[in-house]
């Protein structure tokens, strides 16, 4: 249904907004107040993010163009227009990445006694001898050069692999690849893959003035490339890298076995359409033409690179020993004070709901709950959803143990979790082998909710214990991502949890939900109703406020509702890490909306929603962002936070994040993001505060917080702020 807020000028394009988010991460790599190795890590993250963006989002837009899809997005842009805009912004972004590397990070490494050689011509004599020996002993036996000529077509180049293409000329008296060639036929082409089975960052002896030294594997290969092509003179060699369409598509309705169908589609990911070609910026024009012709790449999809191709390699330096001063001190999550004594978890949950805030509080209680349930003779059943898990998951081990102990174990493994498909297939097979009942969700929908249900026989009857969270059951990322969860034995939530699993396994929809808000059918209406309720309070002259924290906001229906609420006088504060298609400061539309984005050492991942509700405050948390896919195309759960202390803890988290003036960026009217001018103000970093508070007990942390209210930062302060360029 059309509204007065459907004007395309009121919305930012999703893809361009994502690129702004990646720029905010790049700013961390440019920030000279951050330890050097942390800055390298952030630069590597921007490169990894950009890879996935092209493989999925850009690939999807290219598919639309091929299909002659003309429909515009919410910002009024066609797929072709989006691709053109993305191409321009992405190339500007890549230039900024390499400017940061060349002008700031590389000199900073040198100052710290770290020699990073990305051109083999810079090797000392001693280093050259070492590198040549390393090549002969470790690299040469692995390599397979591929000639390109009339009888040997250009080989299939795998997705994301780094390769070296060479221009060759037959030596005088040499036979060449073919006998009887004319002079015009003397030039040859060949390509060779940089082997991913070998470390790309190779330690070598440092020269005077340095403590350690590294060289890139492709530089070792370039230096010794003539060994690969005997009887030829190597005129020039250049590295290149391709990015392919990795957006899987398959017909679930026609797939007799979903697991086998996904396994089959995964193999195609290596051979999808090339959507980006990265080459060294001074590459020989003849070689570039060869690559473009054989990979079917247009000129606009070629990215000239001024430095090492694929900057994710810089992240490999992050963990090198002996440089602790160049990293943040390692943070160890603290155990929730109620659970420190390793008490009976079931008994603790019966006393009162437990609120967990990761990574400041340990994820271990969630793992321990499943472990305890696996061994508890009174536990009858365990049911759990798994979207992404760690490589050596203790959750998987506990579920398998529970099945072996005779419990009824039902696990929903989402096989369609992007880039974790292969990992999840392995876990699904392992769980089935252990005796678990494994299900793969509902046809056409991803199951993204985070829920675990334990059914236990007790003296007064059957009791259900539930964990609900905003993040995955992944003990590794739980140390890196900020997420929240609750442990509860609420009877109403327990009934809803049972209904969720019945719906997932048997297509049985409940007549009603007591507490949980479930997508795709019910969640959108509920959020609309909650926003409408705040509008009603505002129109009655009462205080009305919404505070929402999420990863992304790009749903037109929700944004339109927020605009409507803003015009009604509702004060809206949004904390959005990534994509935000909403625009602030539009006269008569979004003047009461503030948007901030926190980019810190931990990845902000939690989803939290606060509604003032005339003073009867309500807080919700869950797995869903305000995106069409979360509201309409996935199984998601938003749950109420009901325990009074848990509500205060959730409000405190939101309040502190809204005060952040150190790691938060604020959205301006012109669509740019800025850090606030901190001059004369006390610096406030939410993540630093939460780390300090994790050492305190719950009572001292929450003392006096019940009277706190959320105070928006004045729009004028945001508009007057500017992003200070870091020294390079």
C-alpha positions, 0 to 999 in steps of 0.5 A: 500500500502506497504512503506519503513516505514512498518518495524515492528521494527519502531512501538510500540505495542498499548497496551504496549504503553498505559501501559506506559501512566498509569505509567506516571499517577502513577508517579504523585502519587509517586511525593512528591511535589504534595499535598497528597490527589491529589496523592491518587486521581492519584493512584485511577485513575491508578486503574480505568484506568487499570480496563477499559483496562482489560475489553475492550482491554485485553478482545478483545485480548482474543476474538481474541485468542479464534477465532484463529486470527493470524494476527499481529499488526503493531509492529508484535505481535500476540494476544497471544504474546500481552497478554503475554507481557501485563500480565508481564507488568501489574503485574509489574505495580500492584506491583508498585501501591502497593509499592507506597501505602504501602511505600509512601502514607500510611505513609504520611497519618499517618503523616497528622493525617489520620488513614487508617485501611486496616486490622481489626486486627489493630483496638483499643478496642474502635474502635472494639466496634464501628465497631461491632455495625456498622456491626450489625446495618448497614451491617448485614441486607444487606448481603446474604452469598452463600454456595458452595457445591454439591447442591448449585453451585458456584454463578455468581459473577458480574463484578467488585464486591468485594467479600469475600470467606471463608473456613468453618469447621463444629463445633462439634455437629453442623449440618452443611450444610448437615447432615451425612457428613464424616470427609473428607466432613467437609470442606465447602466453602462460598462466600459473596458480599461486598455490593456496596449500602453501603460506602466502606470507613467507618469513625470510631473514631480515636485513640490518635494521629490521627484526623480522621480514616477510615476502609474498609467495607470488613474489618468490614465484615471479622471481623464479618464473623463468625456471617454469618456462625453459627454452623461453624468455619471460618478457613479463609476468603479472599477478591477477585474481578473479572474483566469480558469481557465488550466489547459489540458486536452486529449486528446493521444490524439485530437490529430492534431497536438499543436502545433495542438491546443495553439495552439487551447487557448491561445486558450481561456485568455483566456475560462476561468471567472472564479475571482477578482475584484479590486475597489477596496475601496470600490467602489459596491455597484451596480457590484459587483453588476453585475460579480458578476452578469455575471462569474458570481462568488460573494461569496467570490471577490471580493477587495477591494483597499486600493491599486493592483490588481495589485502586479506593477507595482511590479517595473517600478520596479526598473530605473529609472536613478540609484538603484543604492544602492537595489538590490543590486550587480549580480552577474556570474557568474564563469567556471569557472576550468578554462574561463577560457582559452576552451580546447577544451571537448571536451579539458577534459571528456576530462580530468575531469568539470566541475561548474558552479554557477549563477549563481555560475559562468557558464552560458556554457560550456553555450552554448559547448559547443553552439556549438562542436559546431555548428561542429566538423566531427567532431561528427556529432549533437546531441540536446537537450531544451528545456523553457523557453528565453529570448526570444532564445536562443543555444542555439536559434541554435546548434542551428539553425546545427548543422543548417544545417552538416549535423549530425544535430540532434534537439530535444525541445521540450516544448510543454506547459511551462505559460505557455511554450507559445506561446514554445515553439511559435515555437521549434519551428517555427524549429528545424524550418525550420532542418532540425532534427528536432523531437519533442514527447515522449511522449503523456501525459507532460511531458518535464522532464529537462535533458540535451544529448548530443553525438556526436563522431568521434575518433581512438579512435572515437565519443565522447559528451559530455553535459551534465546539469543541474538547471535549464532551458537558459535563459541569462537565468534562469541568472543568477537561479536557483541550479542545478547541472550537470555536463559529462562524457564518461563512457561509461556516462552517454553510453550512457544519454543515447543511450537517453533520446533513443531512448526519447523519439523511438522508444518504445524502452525500454533493457533497463537503465540504467547510471547515470541514474535516469529517471522515470516508471518507474524513479525512485521505486523507486530513491529508495525503495531509497536510503532503505531502505539508510540505514535498514539502516545505522541499524538496524545501529547505524551512522551514517545520513544523508540530505540532500536539496535540492529545490523541493517535497516533497509525495509521500506515498510519499516522505514516508512513507519519510522518516518510516520512516527517521526512526523507524529513526534516520536523520538527515534534513536537507531544504532545500525552497524551496517546498511541504513537506507533511511535518511535523517533530517528530511524536513517534515519527515525524519527530523526526530530520527538519529542514526549512529553506527559503532565500529570497534574492536568487537563486531556489533551484532546484537538486535535490540528494540526498546519502546517507551510505551507510556512509561510501561517500557518494553524491550525485545531482542532477537535474530532479526534485522529490519530487512525484507529477508528477515521479516518476510523470507526467514524463520526469525524470533524476537523475544520479550525481555521480561525480568526487571533486572534483565530489562535494566541491563538491556536498557543500560546497553542501549544507553551506553551505546548512545553515549559513545563519542569515540567509536560511533559515527553519526549519519548526517543529512547529506548521507555521510557518516562522521565522528563527533567532535570530542573537544571539551567532551569526556571520551566515551567508548561503549565497548571499553565501558562494557569490558570494565563493567564485566569485572563488577557484579550485576548489582553495582553495574545496574545501581541507579540505572532505573532512572536513566532516560535516553537522551538524543545528541542534538542534530546540530552537533552532528551536522557541525562535526566532521571526520578528521583525516588521520595522519599518513 
